[in-house]
Amino acid sequence: MFTSATLDIMDSMVSFLLEPVIIALLALIALALWETGLAIGERTGGLRRMIERGDADSLAARAQRRIDRADLIARVGPMMGLMGTLIPLGPGLAALGRGELDVLAEAVTVAFNTTVLGLLAGIIGFLLGRMRRRWYDGAMAKLEEASA
């Protein structure tokens, strides 16, 4: 059905994606750790200082940006992990057919590692998003009480 050249082009394109996917996963993990640090700062006094300033618009804008970043991590991390899982498995299964178990072992290792990193990023993003929603909703409620 497909020509050999078409399949070779598709294989080359997909193989080319593995390195950018791994880089994206590492960047998402770094962003998740950065966001975790910001969340610790928010929880240990940052939100209290924002409430004391009394600027509801600024607080709402900051909440939206930070919750959006956490949601991005929660959604994109598992997607990148899945891509990192599937990309090396194709060549790994082909190597199995040729009896090259070392190539298969390396492909499966990369697949599992990218899965774990993607899920880790997703978990961190999900937890940060849930906590931030609760914190910022509470902060907005306090500002509304103070202005009433």
C-alpha positions in Angstrom: 0.0 0.0 0.0 2.8 2.5 0.9 6.1 2.7 -0.9 9.3 2.0 0.9 10.4 5.6 0.3 7.2 6.9 2.0 7.8 4.7 5.0 11.4 5.7 5.2 10.5 9.4 5.2 7.9 8.8 7.9 10.4 6.8 10.0 12.9 9.6 9.7 10.5 12.3 10.7 9.3 10.3 13.7 12.8 9.4 14.8 13.8 13.1 14.5 11.1 14.0 17.1 12.6 11.9 19.9 15.3 14.4 20.9 13.0 17.4 20.9 10.4 15.4 23.0 13.1 14.5 25.5 14.2 18.2 25.7 10.6 19.3 26.1 10.1 16.8 28.9 13.2 18.0 30.7 12.1 21.6 30.3 8.6 20.7 31.6 10.2 19.1 34.7 12.3 22.2 35.3 9.2 24.4 34.9 7.3 22.2 37.3 10.1 22.5 39.9 10.2 26.3 39.3 6.4 26.5 39.8 6.6 24.4 42.9 9.1 26.9 44.4 6.7 29.7 43.5 3.8 27.9 45.1 5.8 27.4 48.3 6.5 31.2 48.3 2.8 31.9 47.6 1.7 29.7 50.5 4.3 30.9 53.0 3.4 34.6 52.7 3.1 35.7 49.1 -0.6 35.5 49.0 -1.0 37.2 52.4 1.0 40.1 51.1 -1.1 40.3 48.0 -4.3 40.3 50.1 -2.8 43.1 52.3 -2.2 45.2 49.2 -5.9 44.9 48.4 -5.6 44.9 44.6 -8.1 42.3 43.5 -7.4 42.9 39.7 -3.7 42.2 40.1 -4.4 39.2 42.3 -6.9 37.8 39.7 -4.5 38.3 36.9 -1.6 36.6 38.7 -3.9 33.7 39.7 -4.9 33.3 36.1 -1.3 33.2 34.8 -0.1 30.8 37.5 -3.0 28.5 37.2 -2.7 28.4 33.4 1.0 27.5 33.7 0.2 24.7 36.1 -2.6 23.4 33.8 -0.2 23.5 30.8 2.3 21.4 32.7 -0.5 19.0 33.7 -1.7 18.5 30.1 1.4 18.7 28.0 3.6 16.6 30.3 1.8 13.3 29.8 1.4 14.0 26.1 5.1 14.4 25.7 5.7 11.3 27.9 3.4 9.3 25.6 5.3 10.5 22.5 8.5 9.7 24.1 7.2 6.2 24.8 5.9 5.5 21.3 8.7 6.9 19.3 11.5 4.5 20.3 9.2 1.5 20.4 8.9 1.3 16.6 12.6 0.9 16.0 12.9 -1.3 19.1 10.3 -3.7 17.9 12.0 -3.8 14.4 15.3 -4.6 16.2 13.6 -7.4 18.0 12.6 -8.9 14.7 16.2 -8.8 13.7 17.3 -10.4 17.0 19.0 -7.2 18.3 18.0 -7.4 21.9 20.4 -4.6 23.0 18.6 -2.1 20.7 15.3 -3.2 22.0 16.5 -2.9 25.6 17.7 0.7 25.0 14.4 1.6 23.3 12.3 0.2 26.1 14.5 2.0 28.7 13.9 5.3 26.8 10.2 4.6 26.5 9.8 3.9 30.2 11.9 6.9 31.3 10.0 9.3 29.2 6.7 7.9 30.4 7.7 8.4 34.0 9.0 12.0 33.4 5.7 12.9 31.5 3.6 11.5 34.3 5.7 13.2 37.0 5.3 16.6 35.2 1.5 15.9 34.9 1.2 15.0 38.5 3.1 18.1 39.7 1.1 20.4 37.3 -2.2 18.9 38.4 -1.5 19.3 42.1 -0.2 22.8 41.7 -3.3 23.8 39.7 -5.7 22.3 42.3 -3.8 24.0 45.2 -3.5 27.3 43.5 -7.2 27.4 42.6 -8.1 26.8 46.3 -5.6 29.3 47.5 -6.5 32.1 45.1 -10.2 31.5 45.5 -9.7 31.9 49.3 -7.6 35.0 48.7 -10.2 36.6 46.5 -12.9 35.8 49.1 -10.9 37.6 51.8 -10.5 40.6 49.5 -14.2 40.7 48.9 -14.9 40.4 52.6 -12.5 43.3 53.3 -14.1 45.5 50.7 -17.7 44.8 51.8 
